[in-house]
Amino acid sequence: MPELPEVEGVVRQIRPVAIGKKIEDVFVSDTIRLSKTGGKEAVLKKVEADSFIERLKGSQIVSVERRSKYIYFGLRKDGEFLLVNHLGMSGAWFYVGSLMAIPEDKFRKHVHVVLTLSDGNLLAYSDIRRFGEMRVLNEEGDYPPLLLMAPEPFDENALQHFLDMSESPKYRNKPIKEVIMDGQVISGAGNIYATEALFRMKIHPNRAAHRISRKRRAELFQAIVDILLESIEAGGSTISDYRNINGESGGMQNRFAMYGKKQCMTCGSVTKTLKIGGRTSVFCPTCQK
């Protein structure tokens, strides 16, 4: 699943090609339409395809921002509103002259939303597994879970928020890996970067949050921030389906020290796995205590 660095990379690339452009036309795939008639909510959430098209068509893109793992498109048409997108497991945006210009067949086959911009180019959303989301909101609060997200990890108050939350009754007895992956505690850090930060700090992923000193938790938070920034600089991580809007893979996966590893790069021990918070956690039984 794309985490903060991958979403940040997409936003930084969409912003210069989309802001100020008008959405001249909107396409929604038959697959999404059929999911609606079948009572499912594939990609488009709480909005019918035709209503989605009508709302977006003729609007101007005035901003493109990232909030945690979400992309916020600020749109203007008889007032301002939001198109909020989560990439899910395999969502990807492409800025192309035609759909045939999307580099890989697996993405071309699964284009579900296309925005035709006023410069003649297309902003196409492909989602192989269709776990992504698009919501049309008058304001952020129209979808209350968005208001529960933790501060951005780079914000001034993010460290204090993390320390307070990890000491609260809800989280203090949970495995630290599960705490890190909770978006109400830290925004944007999922399985990949939690794994890397815990290995960097030599902390066992199943250790309860309250069994880690406040000083160590503060150091762990800084390790998470450092790894997120490093990944942004490297273009994010491509495990399978992450691509930027030009179809390029990220490079952070080449720098992993623990995620996906069978052997510890520090001590040579065979790594072990645990299920924590519904995700597979890889760790070194020798280095991480």
N, C-alpha and C positions, 0 to 999 in steps of 0.2 A: 504493500500500500504506500503510495506517495506520502512522505512526511513533510515537515516544514521546509527543508531545503529544496525539495523537488517542486513544491508548490510555489515557493519564492522564485525559483528559476523561471517557471512558466509565467508568473505575473510580470517579472522584469522584462520578458520578451514580448508579452502581449501589449503591455502598456504603450510603447512607442508606435506600434502599428495600428492600434485600435482607438486610442483616445482622440476625440474630436470627430471621429467617423460616424456616419449615420448608418443604421441597420436598414438596408433597402428591402430585404426579403428574409424570410425565415423558413427553413425546411425541418420537418420532423419525420423520422423514418416510420415505415409501416410497422416495424417491429415494436416501436414504442406505442403506436396507435393501437395495435392488437393487444398489447399488455393492458391498456386502459379498458378496452372492451371486455377483457377477461377478468377485470376487477383487480389487476395488479398495478403497482406504482413504479414501473421501471423508469429510472432517470427523472422524468418529470413528476414532481411531488405536489399533490394537492392542486393540480391545474390540468385541464384538458388540453390536448394538443392544439386545437383551433384557438382556444383562448390564449394560450401561450404565444402563438404566432401573432395574434391580433395585438397583444400587449407590447411585444417587442418590436414589431414592424413599424418603421418610421421614427423610432427612438434614436437618440444620440448617445454614444458612449462618452461619459464625462470623467470617469475615473475607473481604475482597475487596481484593487488593493488585495493584500493577503491578510487574513485574520486566522491565526492558527493554521489548520490545514484546508481552510476554505478560501475560495476566490470570490471577491465581491466586485461585481460589475455595477458601477453607478450609472444609471440610465436616466435620460430626461425626455419626457413626452407628456405634455400637459401636466407638468410637475415632475419631481424626481422620485425614482424608485430603485429597487435593487434586484439584480439577478444574482443569486448566491449559488455557487457551484462547489460541490465536493467531488474529487476525482475517484473516490471509492478505491477499488483494487487495481483497476486497469484503465481509468479515464485518461485521455490525452487530447490536447488542443493542437490543431495545425493551422498555420496561416499560409494559404496556398492560392494559386491562380485557378486551379481546378482540382476536383477530388482525385483525379488520376495522378496529380503531383504528390500526393501523400506517399512517402517512400516505401512503406511495407504493405503487402497485400492484407495481412491480418488486421491492420488498422483501416484500410480502405473498405473492407467488408463490413465493418461495424461502426460506420458513421451514423450517428443518430440525431444530431442537431447541426444545422449549418446556418450561420449568419452571413448573408451577403452584404458586404460593406460598401460604402459609397465610393471607395477607390477601385471597385471591381473585383477585389480579392475576397476570399472566403475565410471565415474563422470557423473551422469544422471541429466538432466534438465527437471523438470516437471512444467507444467504451466496450471492450471485448466481452467483459463479464456482466456489464450493465448494473454494477453495484454503486455507480456514481449517482449524484443527486443534482437537480436544478430546482430552485425555488424562486418564484417571483414574489417579492415582498415590498410592501409600501415602506417599511422600515425594519431594522434589524430585530426589534422586539416582537415582530409578527411571528417569529419562530423562536420561542423562549429558550431552547437549548443553547442558542448562540450567545445569550447573555450570561450563561454560566461558565463560559470559557475562561481559563486562567489568563492573567496578563501575558503579553508577549514576553518570551524569555529574555529579550534584550532590553525590556523596560526597567526603569529604576526600581519599581516596587515588586518586581517578579521574584527576587530572592526571598524577601520577607514573606511574600505570599506562599512560596514553596515551603519555607520553614514552618510557618503557622499551620498550613494545611497538613503537612506530614506529621505534626504533633497533635492534631485534632483526633477526637475519639473515632471518627470515621476511618482514618487512615493509619493511625499509629501502630496497629497490630498487623497491618497488611504487609506482604512482601514488598521490599523497596522497588523491585522491578514493576510490580503492578501499580504502585504509587506514581512512578515516573510516567507510565503510559496513560495515566488518567488525565484527560484534557482539562479537568477542573483544577488540577494541581500544577501542571506545566503544559503550556500550549505547544502542540506540534511535535512532541517527541514520542515516537512510537517504538516498535520492537527493535528496529535496527539501531537507532542512536542510543536507546536505553542500554542495549547489549554492549555497545562499544564504550559507553561512559562507565558502566559498572566494571568492565574489564580494566579500563584505564585506571580506575580507583582501587582495583583489587577487592571489590565488595561482592560477596555472594548474592545472586539475584533474589534468593528466597529469604534473605535476612529481613526480619521485621524492621520497619522504619524506626521504631523506638529503640532498637538495639544498635543504632548508629548515632554517634554523638552529634550534637548540633554543628560543631566545627566541621566534622567529616561530611555532614549533609550539605553544608555550605560549599565545601570543596567539590562535592559531587555535582552540585548545581552548576558550578563554574565549568566543570569538565563537560557537562551537557552543552552549555552555551558554546564552549570552544569547538566541540565536535560539530555542532550545527553550523557554526560559521565556516569551519573548514569544508564542510560538505557543500555549502552554498558556493564557496570559491571553486570547488571541484565540479560544479554543475549537477550536484545531487548524485543519488545512487540509482543505478539501473540493475535490478535483480532479474526482471523478465520484461515487463511491459512499459516501464516509464520511458517516455521520450519528451524532449522539449518541442516547441512549436515548429522547429525545422526538421524534426524527425531524428535528432541526434540523441545518443545515450549520454548518461552522466558518467563521471569518472571516480566517484567516491568509493565505489565497490572495490576498486583496486588498492584502496588504502585500509580496508577493514583489518582489524587485528584479532577479532573474535567472531563476529557474525558469520555464520555459515562455515566456520572452520572445524575440521576434524581433529586438529592437533594444535595445542597452544604454541604460539610463535615465540613465547618467552621461555618456557621451561620444557617444552616438548611433550607434555602430558597429553593423553587422549582426552578430548573435551567430552563433556556430558550434557545432556539436555533434560529440562524439566518443563512441564506445562504450568505456566504462571499467568493468571489473568486471561486464560483462553489462548495464549500464544506460546509457541515453543521458545524456550530460553536456552541459549547455548552459553556454557561457562567452563572455566578451567577449575577442576576440583583441587588443584594444588595452589594456584595463585590467588584464587578468590575465596575469601573466608567470611 
